[in-house]
């Protein structure tokens, strides 16, 4: 088993603790060709799980900080295939416009399900059929692939009685993310665990869930423009001046301090101050500079790119200020970038992560 250090976090709400009420795991020995073989049986015939959108990077936290937000997300339903032990099939996908593969090893939900079955440590006595309902747009900067992977991992785990903790399922999510957007956990960890997650290392996996006291409000504006993660990573600088490194170290520390202190204004100030990634990605999103200025002028504590973009994220003090900031950001995308908007909303930090629905 690979080493993982995932430090303590507050207990999730009772509704999320499916494992506390799960039926007893059914692990049995079966004679196969004269030899005993151990299998794990499902405890339910069908389970549906939801995983939320996530905001990665948060300015200076590139590839090491992310958080989950309430609102839209992806839903995966896992169903028992009684006569196909160990097999994973994707039966249908809704909401992707026909763009995603139904071949399980080529799709993030299929990969996450396959890896989750491996993590069980015992051969399943059945196969698993998956359906995916996409609630997040592809290439949005809202952790679309991570939400699919997290929902798939939690649904499959729940199908067998929740033998694995969420922290261990991050490995399944990492394998899925590696196939589509890179080996990083700043989306899939918060999609599973909820809240803020600080990723110290992926190999070995070492992360810290950070608790934020109170409510934290975000404005998310997703323009009608796709920013594929691979393309947005291609523009990143290979070398960075020391002055910019020092700035981002200080702002990264301020970001963590703001989270631990429950200080939304400090989080916003830090999020607003990335000197390495945003300066090269921002110009690729039409109108982003004007959107950032509009958000700050309307009362946001800070504004930056969510993940690889094109979604812009701002931190605000309350929903009322959030509505004004949202309107200003939408108007700036239209006037300065010539972009219509897919969605614009004011949402709270999601402290639960993946859950059954």
C-alpha positions as CSV (number, residue, x, y, z in Angstrom):
1,X,0.0,0.0,0.0
2,X,1.3,3.4,-0.9
3,X,2.0,5.7,2.0
4,X,-0.5,8.5,2.6
5,X,-0.6,11.1,5.3
6,X,-4.0,12.7,5.5
7,X,-4.4,14.6,8.7
8,X,-7.4,14.8,10.9
9,X,-10.5,16.7,9.9
10,X,-13.8,17.4,11.6
11,X,-16.4,14.6,11.3
12,X,-18.8,15.0,8.4
13,X,-22.5,15.6,8.9
14,X,-24.5,12.6,9.9
15,X,-26.1,12.4,6.5
16,X,-22.7,11.9,4.9
17,X,-21.6,9.1,7.2
18,X,-23.0,6.2,5.2
19,X,-20.4,4.0,6.7
20,X,-21.7,4.5,10.2
21,X,-25.0,2.8,9.1
22,X,-23.7,0.4,6.5
23,X,-24.7,-3.2,6.5
24,X,-22.0,-5.7,7.5
25,X,-19.5,-6.3,4.8
26,X,-20.0,-9.7,3.1
27,X,-16.6,-11.3,2.4
28,X,-16.8,-15.0,1.6
29,X,-14.6,-17.8,0.3
30,X,-15.7,-19.7,-2.9
31,X,-14.2,-22.8,-4.4
32,X,-12.9,-22.0,-7.9
33,X,-11.3,-24.8,-9.9
34,X,-10.6,-26.7,-6.6
35,X,-9.0,-23.7,-4.9
36,X,-10.5,-21.3,-2.4
37,X,-10.9,-17.7,-3.6
38,X,-12.0,-14.8,-1.5
39,X,-14.7,-12.4,-2.8
40,X,-16.5,-9.4,-1.5
41,X,-20.2,-9.1,-2.2
42,X,-22.1,-5.9,-2.8
43,X,-24.4,-4.8,0.1
44,X,-26.8,-2.9,-2.2
45,X,-28.0,-3.3,-5.8
46,X,-27.7,0.3,-6.8
47,X,-26.2,3.5,-5.3
48,X,-26.1,7.1,-6.6
49,X,-23.5,9.5,-5.5
50,X,-22.9,13.3,-6.0
51,X,-19.6,15.2,-6.0
52,X,-19.4,19.0,-6.1
53,X,-17.6,21.5,-8.2
54,X,-14.2,22.6,-7.0
55,X,-12.0,25.7,-7.2
56,X,-8.3,24.8,-7.6
57,X,-5.2,27.0,-7.2
58,X,-7.0,29.9,-5.6
59,X,-4.4,32.3,-6.9
60,X,-1.0,31.5,-5.4
61,X,-1.9,27.9,-4.5
62,X,-1.2,26.5,-7.9
63,X,-1.4,22.7,-7.8
64,X,-1.4,22.6,-4.0
65,X,-4.7,24.2,-2.8
66,X,-8.3,23.6,-3.7
67,X,-11.8,23.7,-2.2
68,X,-15.2,22.4,-2.8
69,X,-18.2,24.7,-3.4
70,X,-21.9,24.1,-3.1
71,X,-24.3,24.0,-6.1
72,X,-23.8,22.0,-9.2
73,X,-21.9,18.8,-9.6
74,X,-21.9,15.4,-11.2
75,X,-24.0,12.4,-10.2
76,X,-22.8,8.8,-10.8
77,X,-25.1,5.8,-10.4
78,X,-23.4,2.4,-9.8
79,X,-25.4,-0.7,-10.3
80,X,-24.6,-4.4,-9.7
81,X,-23.8,-6.6,-12.7
82,X,-24.3,-10.0,-11.2
83,X,-22.7,-12.2,-13.9
84,X,-19.7,-10.1,-14.7
85,X,-17.3,-10.2,-11.7
86,X,-14.8,-7.4,-11.7
87,X,-16.0,-5.8,-15.0
88,X,-16.9,-2.1,-15.2
89,X,-19.1,-0.8,-18.0
90,X,-20.5,2.7,-18.7
91,X,-24.1,2.4,-19.7
92,X,-24.9,6.0,-20.4
93,X,-23.7,9.6,-20.1
94,X,-26.1,12.6,-20.0
95,X,-25.1,16.2,-20.3
96,X,-21.8,15.9,-22.2
97,X,-23.1,16.6,-25.7
98,X,-21.8,13.2,-26.8
99,X,-18.2,14.1,-26.2
100,X,-17.1,11.6,-23.6
101,X,-16.2,8.0,-24.3
102,X,-18.4,5.1,-23.0
103,X,-15.3,2.9,-22.9
104,X,-14.6,2.6,-19.2
105,X,-10.8,2.6,-19.4
106,X,-10.9,5.8,-21.4
107,X,-13.3,7.7,-19.2
108,X,-12.7,9.3,-15.8
109,X,-15.7,7.6,-14.2
110,X,-14.7,4.2,-15.5
111,X,-11.1,4.6,-14.4
112,X,-12.1,5.8,-10.9
113,X,-14.5,2.8,-10.6
114,X,-11.8,0.3,-11.8
115,X,-9.3,1.7,-9.4
116,X,-11.8,1.7,-6.5
117,X,-12.4,-2.0,-7.1
118,X,-8.6,-2.6,-6.9
119,X,-8.4,-0.7,-3.7
120,X,-11.0,-3.0,-2.1
121,X,-8.2,-5.6,-1.8
122,X,-10.6,-8.4,-2.5
123,X,-12.1,-9.5,-5.8
124,X,-15.7,-8.3,-6.2
125,X,-18.2,-11.1,-6.8
126,X,-20.0,-8.9,-9.4
127,X,-19.4,-6.3,-12.0
128,X,-20.4,-2.6,-11.9
129,X,-22.5,-0.7,-14.4
130,X,-22.2,3.1,-14.3
131,X,-24.3,6.0,-15.5
132,X,-23.0,9.6,-15.4
133,X,-25.1,12.7,-15.2
134,X,-22.9,15.7,-16.0
135,X,-23.9,18.8,-14.1
136,X,-20.6,20.6,-14.7
137,X,-19.4,21.8,-18.1
138,X,-16.3,20.3,-19.6
139,X,-13.2,22.5,-19.6
140,X,-14.8,25.0,-17.2
141,X,-12.1,25.3,-14.5
142,X,-14.6,23.9,-12.0
143,X,-13.1,20.4,-11.6
144,X,-15.5,18.7,-14.0
145,X,-13.4,15.5,-14.4
146,X,-12.6,15.4,-10.6
147,X,-16.3,15.6,-9.8
148,X,-17.0,12.7,-12.1
149,X,-14.2,10.6,-10.6
150,X,-15.1,11.4,-7.0
151,X,-18.8,10.6,-7.5
152,X,-17.8,7.3,-9.2
153,X,-15.4,6.3,-6.5
154,X,-17.9,7.1,-3.7
155,X,-20.8,5.3,-5.6
156,X,-18.7,2.1,-6.1
157,X,-17.4,2.2,-2.6
158,X,-20.9,2.6,-1.2
159,X,-22.2,-0.3,-3.4
160,X,-19.9,-2.6,-1.3
161,X,-20.8,-1.1,2.1
162,X,-18.2,1.7,2.3
163,X,-15.2,-0.4,3.2
164,X,-12.8,2.4,2.2
165,X,-12.5,5.9,3.7
166,X,-12.7,8.9,1.5
167,X,-9.0,9.6,2.0
168,X,-8.0,6.3,0.4
169,X,-10.4,6.9,-2.5
170,X,-8.2,9.9,-3.5
171,X,-5.8,7.3,-5.1
172,X,-8.6,6.3,-7.4
173,X,-9.3,9.9,-8.2
174,X,-5.6,10.6,-8.9
175,X,-5.5,7.7,-11.4
176,X,-8.5,9.1,-13.2
177,X,-7.2,12.7,-13.2
178,X,-3.8,11.5,-14.5
179,X,-5.6,10.2,-17.6
180,X,-7.4,13.4,-18.5
181,X,-5.7,16.5,-16.8
182,X,-2.6,15.5,-14.9
183,X,-1.5,13.8,-11.7
184,X,-2.7,16.4,-9.2
185,X,-5.1,16.2,-6.3
186,X,-6.2,19.8,-5.8
187,X,-9.6,19.1,-7.4
188,X,-10.3,15.5,-6.6
189,X,-9.3,15.7,-2.9
190,X,-11.8,18.5,-2.0
191,X,-14.4,16.9,-4.3
192,X,-14.2,13.8,-2.1
193,X,-13.5,15.4,1.3
194,X,-15.1,18.8,1.0
195,X,-13.7,22.1,2.4
196,X,-10.2,23.3,1.7
197,X,-7.4,20.8,0.9
198,X,-3.7,21.6,1.0
199,X,-1.7,19.1,-1.1
200,X,1.9,18.8,0.1
201,X,2.7,15.9,-2.2
202,X,1.0,13.4,-4.5
203,X,3.9,10.9,-4.5
204,X,3.6,9.9,-1.7
205,X,0.1,11.4,-1.2
206,X,0.3,13.9,1.7
207,X,-2.5,16.3,2.3
208,X,-4.1,18.4,4.9
209,X,-7.8,19.3,5.1
210,X,-8.1,22.9,6.5
211,X,-11.2,23.9,8.5
212,X,-12.8,27.3,7.8
213,X,-14.9,28.7,10.7
214,X,-18.2,30.1,9.5
215,X,-19.5,30.6,6.0
216,X,-17.4,31.6,3.0
217,X,-19.0,33.0,-0.1
218,X,-17.8,32.7,-3.7
219,X,-18.9,34.2,-6.9
220,X,-18.4,31.9,-9.9
221,X,-18.9,33.2,-13.4
222,X,-18.4,30.7,-16.2
223,X,-18.2,32.3,-19.7
224,X,-19.0,30.5,-22.9
225,X,-15.4,29.8,-23.7
226,X,-13.5,26.6,-23.3
227,X,-10.0,26.5,-21.8
228,X,-8.6,23.0,-21.9
229,X,-6.3,22.2,-19.0
230,X,-3.5,20.9,-21.3
231,X,-3.5,24.1,-23.3
232,X,-3.5,26.3,-20.2
233,X,-0.6,24.4,-18.7
234,X,1.4,24.8,-21.9
235,X,1.7,28.5,-21.4
236,X,3.2,28.2,-17.9
237,X,6.7,29.6,-17.5
238,X,9.6,27.2,-17.2
239,X,11.6,29.6,-15.1
240,X,10.3,32.2,-12.6
241,X,12.1,35.3,-11.3
242,X,12.9,35.1,-7.6
243,X,10.8,38.2,-6.8
244,X,7.7,36.5,-8.1
245,X,8.5,33.3,-6.2
246,X,8.8,35.3,-3.0
247,X,5.5,37.0,-3.7
248,X,3.7,33.8,-4.2
249,X,5.2,32.2,-1.2
250,X,4.0,35.1,1.0
251,X,0.6,35.1,-0.6
252,X,0.3,31.3,-0.3
253,X,1.1,31.6,3.4
254,X,-1.5,34.4,3.7
255,X,-4.1,32.2,1.9
256,X,-3.6,29.4,4.5
257,X,-3.6,31.9,7.3
258,X,-6.9,33.4,6.1
259,X,-8.5,29.9,6.0
260,X,-7.3,29.0,9.5
261,X,-8.3,32.4,10.9
262,X,-11.7,32.4,9.2
263,X,-10.8,35.7,7.5
264,X,-12.5,36.0,4.2
265,X,-10.9,39.3,3.4
266,X,-7.4,37.9,3.9
267,X,-8.3,34.9,1.7
268,X,-9.5,37.3,-1.0
269,X,-6.4,39.5,-0.8
270,X,-4.1,36.4,-1.2
271,X,-6.2,34.9,-3.9
272,X,-6.0,38.2,-5.8
273,X,-2.2,38.4,-5.7
274,X,-0.8,35.5,-7.9
275,X,2.3,36.8,-9.8
276,X,3.2,33.6,-11.7
277,X,0.2,31.7,-13.2
278,X,-2.6,34.3,-13.6
279,X,-0.4,36.8,-15.6
280,X,0.1,34.2,-18.3
281,X,-3.3,32.5,-18.3
282,X,-5.4,35.6,-17.8
283,X,-4.7,37.1,-21.3
284,X,-6.0,33.8,-22.9
285,X,-9.4,34.3,-21.4
286,X,-11.1,37.2,-23.3
287,X,-12.0,40.0,-21.0
288,X,-10.6,38.5,-17.8
289,X,-8.6,41.6,-16.8
290,X,-11.7,43.7,-17.0
291,X,-13.7,41.1,-15.1
292,X,-11.2,41.1,-12.3
293,X,-11.3,44.9,-12.1
294,X,-15.1,44.9,-12.1
295,X,-15.3,42.4,-9.3
296,X,-13.0,44.4,-7.1
297,X,-14.8,47.7,-7.9
298,X,-18.1,46.0,-6.9
299,X,-16.9,45.0,-3.5
300,X,-15.1,41.6,-3.9
301,X,-12.2,40.9,-1.6
302,X,-10.3,39.3,-4.5
303,X,-10.7,37.7,-7.9
304,X,-8.8,35.2,-9.9
305,X,-9.1,32.2,-12.4
306,X,-10.7,29.1,-11.1
307,X,-8.4,26.2,-11.9
308,X,-7.3,26.4,-15.5
309,X,-10.2,28.6,-16.4
310,X,-12.2,30.1,-18.0
311,X,-14.4,30.4,-14.9
312,X,-13.6,33.5,-12.8
313,X,-13.9,33.2,-9.0
314,X,-14.3,36.0,-6.5
315,X,-14.4,36.0,-2.7
316,X,-17.1,38.2,-1.1
317,X,-18.4,39.0,2.4
318,X,-22.0,38.0,2.0
319,X,-24.6,37.0,-0.7
320,X,-25.8,40.5,-1.1
321,X,-22.4,41.8,-2.1
322,X,-22.1,38.6,-4.1
323,X,-25.1,39.5,-6.3
324,X,-23.5,42.9,-7.1
325,X,-20.2,41.4,-7.9
326,X,-21.8,38.7,-10.0
327,X,-23.6,41.3,-12.1
328,X,-20.4,43.3,-12.6
329,X,-18.4,40.3,-13.7
330,X,-21.1,39.1,-16.2
331,X,-21.2,42.6,-17.7
332,X,-17.5,42.8,-18.0
333,X,-17.2,39.4,-19.7
334,X,-19.8,40.6,-22.3
335,X,-18.4,44.2,-22.8
336,X,-14.7,43.5,-22.6
337,X,-14.5,39.9,-23.8
338,X,-17.4,39.6,-26.1
339,X,-18.5,36.5,-24.2
340,X,-21.9,35.3,-23.2
341,X,-22.1,33.5,-19.9
342,X,-23.0,29.9,-19.3
343,X,-23.7,30.4,-15.6
344,X,-23.2,32.9,-12.8
345,X,-23.9,32.2,-9.2
346,X,-23.1,33.0,-5.6
347,X,-22.3,29.9,-3.6
348,X,-20.9,28.8,-0.3
349,X,-18.0,26.6,0.7
350,X,-19.0,22.9,0.6
351,X,-17.7,21.1,3.7
352,X,-19.1,17.7,2.8
353,X,-17.7,16.7,-0.5
354,X,-18.9,13.5,-2.2
355,X,-22.2,12.1,-0.8
356,X,-25.0,9.7,-1.6
357,X,-28.1,11.1,-3.2
